[in-house]
């Protein structure tokens, strides 16, 4: 899909039945293939999505469901956490990387922060997600915490990045 343009992607901000299950599916299959994460990782994702679904408030949370035609090809979620936002479930199928979609969504996330008057956001990732980390740091996220974990069926270093707007 090297000819793919960002204009071919539509973004839906409403959460629909099946979206969260598909986000879990993409995480489970993609990260098993690319990083060797096992079933415990998918369980971790499902637990978080279950909590998000129960707490979802469209006035405080926002979803970006990325579609090519009628196929979900990626997502990003802004989940409220008291006076902060957590950036979660930021993922794209590999053939949709490199077209500017990630940059566009992080810009939209920051815009949502400003609209809501939220100054502090954070995210968790692993040291293996180098391209995403590069994107986060370009937007001002800074590394604030590291911890080793075997939650994903292999040892990884989890990293927390925080963004504080002026």
DOPA-640213 format. One record per residue (C-alpha): y, z negated, x negated. Coordinates in steps of 0.2 Angstrom, whole numbers, padded with zeros to 4 digits. Each point is the difference from the previous one (the first is absolute). Example, Ala and Ser with C-alpha at 12.3 -4.5 7.8 and 13.67 -1.06 7.14 Angstrom:
% DOPA-640213
<<-0022, -0039, -0062>>,
<<0017, 0003, -0006>>,
This chain:
% DOPA-640213
<<0000, 0000, 0000>>,
<<0012, 0003, -0014>>,
<<0011, 0011, 0011>>,
<<0002, -0014, 0013>>,
<<0018, -0005, 0004>>,
<<0006, -0017, 0006>>,
<<0007, 0010, 0015>>,
<<-0018, 0003, 0005>>,
<<-0003, -0019, 0003>>,
<<0006, -0009, 0016>>,
<<0002, -0019, 0000>>,
<<-0003, -0010, 0016>>,
<<0007, -0018, 0001>>,
<<-0010, -0005, 0015>>,
<<-0017, -0009, -0002>>,
<<-0013, 0008, 0010>>,
<<-0019, -0005, 0003>>,
<<-0010, 0006, -0015>>,
<<0014, 0000, -0013>>,
<<-0005, -0017, -0007>>,
<<-0018, 0004, -0001>>,
<<0004, 0017, -0009>>,
<<0011, -0009, -0012>>,
<<-0015, -0011, -0004>>,
<<-0011, 0015, -0002>>,
<<0012, 0009, -0012>>,
<<0001, -0016, -0011>>,
<<-0018, -0003, 0000>>,
<<-0006, 0017, -0004>>,
<<0014, 0005, -0012>>,
<<0001, -0016, -0010>>,
<<-0019, 0000, -0002>>,
<<0001, 0017, -0007>>,
<<0015, -0002, -0011>>,
<<-0001, -0018, -0006>>,
<<-0018, -0006, 0004>>,
<<0006, -0013, 0012>>,
<<-0015, -0005, 0011>>,
<<-0003, -0006, 0018>>,
<<0009, -0016, -0003>>,
<<0016, 0010, -0003>>,
<<-0002, 0008, 0017>>,
<<-0003, -0017, 0008>>,
<<0016, -0006, -0008>>,
<<0009, 0015, 0007>>,
<<-0007, -0002, 0018>>,
<<0004, -0019, 0000>>,
<<0018, 0004, -0004>>,
<<0001, 0014, 0013>>,
<<-0008, -0012, 0013>>,
<<0014, -0012, -0004>>,
<<0013, 0013, 0001>>,
<<-0006, 0007, 0017>>,
<<0001, -0018, 0007>>,
<<0017, -0003, -0007>>,
<<0007, 0017, 0003>>,
<<0018, 0000, 0007>>,
<<0008, 0017, 0000>>,
<<0017, -0009, -0001>>,
<<-0004, -0008, -0017>>,
<<-0014, 0011, -0007>>,
<<0000, 0019, -0003>>,
<<-0014, 0012, -0003>>,
<<0001, 0017, -0008>>,
<<-0015, 0010, 0005>>,
<<0000, 0017, -0010>>,
<<-0008, 0015, 0009>>,
<<-0004, 0017, -0005>>,
<<-0004, 0009, 0016>>,
<<-0009, -0013, 0010>>,
<<-0009, -0008, -0015>>,
<<0006, -0016, -0007>>,
<<0002, 0002, -0019>>,
<<0009, -0016, -0005>>,
<<0010, -0015, 0005>>,
<<0012, -0014, -0004>>,
<<0003, -0016, 0009>>,
<<0015, -0012, 0000>>,
<<-0007, -0017, 0006>>,
<<0012, -0014, 0004>>,
<<-0003, -0017, -0010>>,
<<0013, -0012, 0006>>,
<<0016, 0006, -0009>>,
<<-0009, 0013, -0010>>,
<<-0009, 0016, 0002>>,
<<-0017, 0004, -0008>>,
<<-0003, 0018, -0005>>,
<<-0018, 0004, 0004>>,
<<-0013, 0013, 0003>>,
<<0009, 0013, -0010>>,
<<-0012, 0014, -0003>>,
<<-0002, 0019, 0000>>,
<<-0015, 0011, -0001>>,
<<0000, 0007, -0018>>,
<<0004, 0018, 0006>>,
<<0017, -0006, 0007>>,
<<0006, -0009, -0016>>,
<<0014, 0007, -0010>>,
<<0010, 0008, 0014>>,
<<0013, -0014, 0001>>,
<<-0008, -0008, 0015>>,
<<-0002, -0017, -0009>>,
<<0018, 0000, -0005>>,
<<0006, 0005, 0017>>,
<<-0010, -0015, 0008>>,
<<0006, -0013, -0013>>,
<<0018, 0006, 0004>>,
<<-0004, -0002, 0019>>,
<<-0007, -0017, -0004>>,
<<0016, -0005, -0009>>,
<<0011, 0007, 0014>>,
<<-0010, -0010, 0013>>,
<<0003, -0016, -0011>>,
<<0019, 0004, 0001>>,
<<0000, 0003, 0019>>,
<<-0009, -0016, 0003>>,
<<0011, -0010, -0012>>,
<<-0015, -0005, -0011>>,
<<0004, -0002, -0018>>,
<<-0017, -0005, -0007>>,
<<-0016, 0011, 0000>>,
<<-0016, -0001, -0010>>,
<<-0016, 0008, -0002>>,
<<-0017, -0003, -0008>>,
<<-0009, 0013, -0010>>,
<<-0012, 0002, -0015>>,
<<0004, 0005, -0018>>,
<<-0011, 0016, 0003>>,
<<0013, 0007, 0012>>,
<<0012, 0007, -0013>>,
<<0008, 0014, 0010>>,
<<0004, -0012, 0014>>,
<<0007, -0013, -0012>>,
<<0011, 0012, -0008>>,
<<0007, 0005, 0017>>,
<<0003, -0018, 0005>>,
<<0009, -0004, -0016>>,
<<0011, 0015, 0001>>,
<<0006, -0008, 0017>>,
<<0003, -0017, -0008>>,
<<-0016, -0009, 0003>>,
<<-0003, -0012, -0015>>,
<<-0017, -0008, -0005>>,
<<0001, -0018, 0005>>,
<<-0018, -0006, 0000>>,
<<-0017, 0005, -0007>>,
<<-0018, -0007, 0003>>,
<<-0017, 0005, -0004>>,
<<-0012, 0003, 0014>>,
<<-0018, 0006, 0004>>,
<<0004, 0002, 0019>>,
<<-0002, 0019, -0001>>,
<<-0018, -0002, -0008>>,
<<0006, 0003, -0017>>,
<<0013, -0010, -0011>>,
<<0018, 0006, 0003>>,
<<0017, -0007, -0004>>,
<<0010, -0001, 0016>>,
<<0019, 0001, -0001>>,
<<0014, -0005, 0011>>,
<<0016, 0010, 0000>>,
<<0016, -0006, 0008>>,
<<0015, 0009, 0005>>,
<<0016, -0010, 0004>>,
<<0015, 0010, 0007>>,
<<0018, -0005, -0005>>,
